[in-house]
């Protein structure tokens, strides 16, 4: 049995006075990939934002444990240093900051917080270029301002590159398939799959089965109206793809 990495118990979360998550229970073990699916407004992105520490959300009940530690007590940068990574649905543009410079700063900031020796410029370049090649990211893209003028596919490949060089323990991918054509979806999906490891867990949030053709999950959960209403294996995603959410996303009566 794999080590429990993340344990969410009876999690209730509000934003701007509105309750969005209404009792989430989820346990994620090392090496596991969990897909979370559900209709718009179900609370999928809220869950990812709460796990990463984004401001604006209030936990009103329940708990989140990460390797036995209270995750809610940690600042976002502390969570990142402890191995939590969030891939955004809509990656932001950062004018004037080259991708290579950003990655060097991020890598060494995390290493410093963990008490590890920082990498020099050559070490960072070797690491980044090796991972970039796997994702078909050229040197010119690494010199450009982050996400400025990037296509949807380039933005998502850039996110996966960040994940590859930061080597998180828990990767949360919030609708990574948004805005991707078939070719970009395949490249990103295969890039994520290559990063699966026995000591790394992933939570993949998506609307559609198509991404899960490349990132085959161990578990699939249906989130509806702030609750996980159904869980199963990869076959559940295929069932959702064929039948839609409908009855599969109904919240059981109390």
C-alpha positions as a printed Julia matrix, in Angstrom:
254×3 Matrix{Float64}:
   0.0    0.0     0.0
   1.41   3.4    -0.96
   2.22   6.07    1.61
  -0.61   8.55    2.16
   0.6   11.87    0.84
  -2.54  14.01    0.9
  -5.58  13.51    3.09
  -8.6   15.8     2.81
 -11.36  15.34    5.38
 -14.8   16.99    5.34
 -13.4   20.1     3.64
 -15.74  23.08    3.47
 -14.55  26.24    1.69
 -16.15  29.6     1.01
 -15.14  32.44   -1.3
 -16.65  35.93   -1.01
 -19.24  34.57    1.41
 -20.41  31.73   -0.87
 -19.82  28.13    0.09
 -18.21  26.29   -2.83
 -16.79  23.09   -1.34
 -19.28  21.27    0.85
 -17.51  18.33    2.46
 -14.69  17.0     0.28
 -13.08  13.73    1.34
 -10.08  12.54   -0.64
  -6.96  10.48    0.04
  -4.01  10.47   -2.38
  -1.09   8.09   -2.05
   2.44   8.4    -3.4
   2.68   7.25   -7.0
  -1.05   7.62   -7.64
  -2.78   9.68  -10.31
  -6.26  10.91   -9.42
  -8.49  12.54  -12.03
 -11.21  14.92  -10.84
 -14.02  15.55  -13.28
 -17.27  17.42  -13.05
 -19.52  20.06  -14.63
 -18.77  23.78  -14.63
 -19.15  25.37  -11.21
 -18.64  22.1    -9.36
 -15.65  23.42   -7.37
 -12.77  21.76   -9.22
 -10.61  24.86   -9.61
 -11.49  25.99   -6.09
 -10.04  22.75   -4.77
  -6.8   23.24   -6.7
  -6.52  26.86   -5.52
  -7.06  25.91   -1.89
  -4.41  23.18   -2.07
  -1.87  25.6    -3.54
  -2.64  28.35   -1.02
  -4.18  30.99   -3.26
  -5.65  33.88   -1.21
  -9.38  34.6    -1.2
 -10.61  31.25    0.1
 -11.67  30.44    3.64
 -11.68  26.93    5.09
 -14.72  26.85    7.36
 -14.59  23.18    8.32
 -12.49  20.09    7.8
  -8.76  19.63    7.29
  -6.02  19.07    4.71
  -3.04  16.96    5.74
   0.11  16.75    3.6
   2.51  14.07    4.82
   0.81  14.47    8.2
   1.31  18.25    8.31
  -1.51  20.82    8.38
  -1.37  22.2     4.85
  -3.58  25.18    5.65
  -0.96  26.47    8.09
   1.65  26.85    5.33
   2.2   29.86    3.09
   2.11  29.25   -0.72
   5.92  29.45   -1.01
   6.31  26.95    1.84
   3.95  24.56    0.07
   5.98  24.91   -3.12
   9.23  24.23   -1.26
   7.66  21.11    0.22
   6.88  19.84   -3.26
   3.41  21.08   -4.23
   3.05  22.3    -7.82
   0.02  23.86   -9.5
  -0.36  23.95  -13.27
  -2.82  26.73  -14.06
  -5.84  26.46  -16.34
  -4.94  29.87  -17.76
  -1.18  30.49  -17.32
  -0.44  34.17  -16.74
   1.83  36.31  -18.88
   4.89  37.84  -17.19
   6.32  40.53  -19.5
  10.04  41.22  -19.18
  10.88  37.95  -17.41
  12.53  35.32  -19.61
  11.53  31.7   -19.02
  15.12  30.62  -18.31
  15.62  33.38  -15.73
  12.31  32.51  -14.07
  13.19  28.83  -13.85
  16.65  29.55  -12.4
  15.08  31.75   -9.71
  12.33  29.22   -8.92
  14.68  26.24   -8.76
  17.14  27.96   -6.43
  14.45  29.56   -4.26
  13.05  26.13   -3.53
  16.48  24.58   -3.0
  17.35  27.37   -0.55
  14.15  26.87    1.46
  14.96  23.15    1.65
  18.51  23.85    2.8
  20.04  22.51   -0.43
  22.94  23.95   -2.39
  21.85  26.27   -5.19
  22.61  25.41   -8.81
  24.9   27.65  -10.84
  23.88  29.01  -14.24
  25.43  26.07  -16.1
  23.68  23.53  -13.88
  20.32  25.2   -14.4
  20.85  25.45  -18.15
  21.76  21.77  -18.44
  18.7   20.74  -16.44
  16.25  23.02  -18.26
  17.51  22.32  -21.77
  17.35  18.57  -21.19
  13.72  18.72  -20.1
  12.78  21.32  -22.73
  13.98  19.05  -25.52
  11.53  16.35  -24.43
   8.67  18.83  -24.78
   9.81  20.23  -28.12
  10.63  23.61  -26.53
  13.41  25.42  -28.37
  16.04  27.82  -27.04
  14.17  30.79  -28.51
  11.11  30.04  -26.37
  13.27  29.94  -23.23
  14.56  33.44  -24.03
  11.09  34.94  -24.5
   9.03  36.6   -21.76
   6.96  33.97  -19.98
   3.79  33.18  -21.94
   3.82  36.53  -23.78
   2.62  35.84  -27.31
   2.59  32.09  -26.65
  -0.04  29.85  -28.21
  -2.23  27.75  -25.92
  -0.06  24.72  -26.56
   3.16  26.65  -25.85
   1.77  27.92  -22.55
   0.85  24.44  -21.41
   4.17  22.95  -22.51
   5.88  25.71  -20.55
   3.86  24.69  -17.48
   4.9   21.06  -17.86
   8.52  22.18  -18.29
   8.28  24.01  -14.97
   6.91  20.85  -13.4
   9.7   18.75  -14.91
  12.53  20.92  -13.6
  10.99  21.56  -10.16
  10.29  17.83   -9.62
   7.3   18.21   -7.24
   6.01  15.52   -4.92
   2.38  16.5    -5.58
   1.44  17.97   -8.96
  -2.0   19.52   -9.38
  -2.93  20.12  -13.02
  -5.98  22.35  -13.37
  -7.57  21.71  -16.78
  -4.25  21.4   -18.55
  -6.15  20.4   -21.69
  -7.91  23.79  -22.02
  -7.2   25.4   -25.38
  -5.09  22.56  -26.77
  -5.42  21.09  -30.24
  -4.97  17.35  -30.78
  -1.21  17.5   -31.39
  -0.52  19.75  -28.39
  -2.75  17.6   -26.2
  -0.77  14.5   -27.12
   2.58  16.19  -26.46
   1.48  17.59  -23.1
  -0.2   14.35  -22.06
   2.87  12.3   -22.89
   5.06  14.86  -21.11
   3.01  14.53  -17.94
   2.98  10.73  -18.16
   6.78  10.7   -18.43
   6.89  12.44  -15.04
   4.93   9.76  -13.23
   7.04   8.26  -10.44
   6.56   6.04   -7.36
   7.26   9.0    -5.06
   5.13  11.54   -6.96
   1.34  11.91   -6.92
  -0.79  13.83   -9.39
  -4.26  15.33   -9.29
  -5.51  15.95  -12.82
  -8.57  18.18  -13.11
 -10.36  17.96  -16.42
 -13.76  18.08  -18.11
 -12.94  15.53  -20.76
 -11.82  11.96  -21.27
  -9.48  12.95  -24.13
  -6.64  14.03  -21.8
  -6.98  10.78  -19.87
  -6.2    8.82  -23.02
  -2.61   9.97  -22.44
  -2.56  10.33  -18.64
  -4.29   7.14  -17.52
  -5.5    7.7   -13.95
  -5.57   5.18  -11.14
  -8.71   6.77   -9.73
 -11.44   9.03  -11.14
 -13.69  11.18   -8.97
 -16.82  13.06   -9.99
 -17.18  16.42   -8.27
 -20.61  18.04   -8.27
 -22.01  20.91   -6.19
 -18.92  20.95   -3.98
 -18.83  17.24   -3.16
 -17.26  14.09   -4.55
 -20.35  12.12   -5.5
 -18.78   9.14   -7.22
 -15.36   7.48   -7.49
 -14.01   4.67   -9.62
 -11.23   3.65  -11.94
 -10.32   4.86  -15.42
 -13.5    3.27  -16.78
 -15.57   5.92  -14.96
 -14.04   8.63  -17.15
 -15.02   6.67  -20.27
 -18.54   6.27  -18.92
 -18.77  10.03  -18.36
 -17.51  10.65  -21.88
 -20.24   8.41  -23.35
 -23.18   9.34  -21.12
 -22.38  12.87  -19.89
 -22.66  13.87  -16.25
 -26.44  13.58  -15.86
 -27.25  11.02  -13.19
 -23.54  10.4   -12.54
 -23.18  13.89  -11.06
 -26.28  13.86   -8.88
 -25.64  14.62   -5.23
 -27.05  11.85   -3.05
 -29.85  12.87   -0.68
 -28.7   13.5     2.89
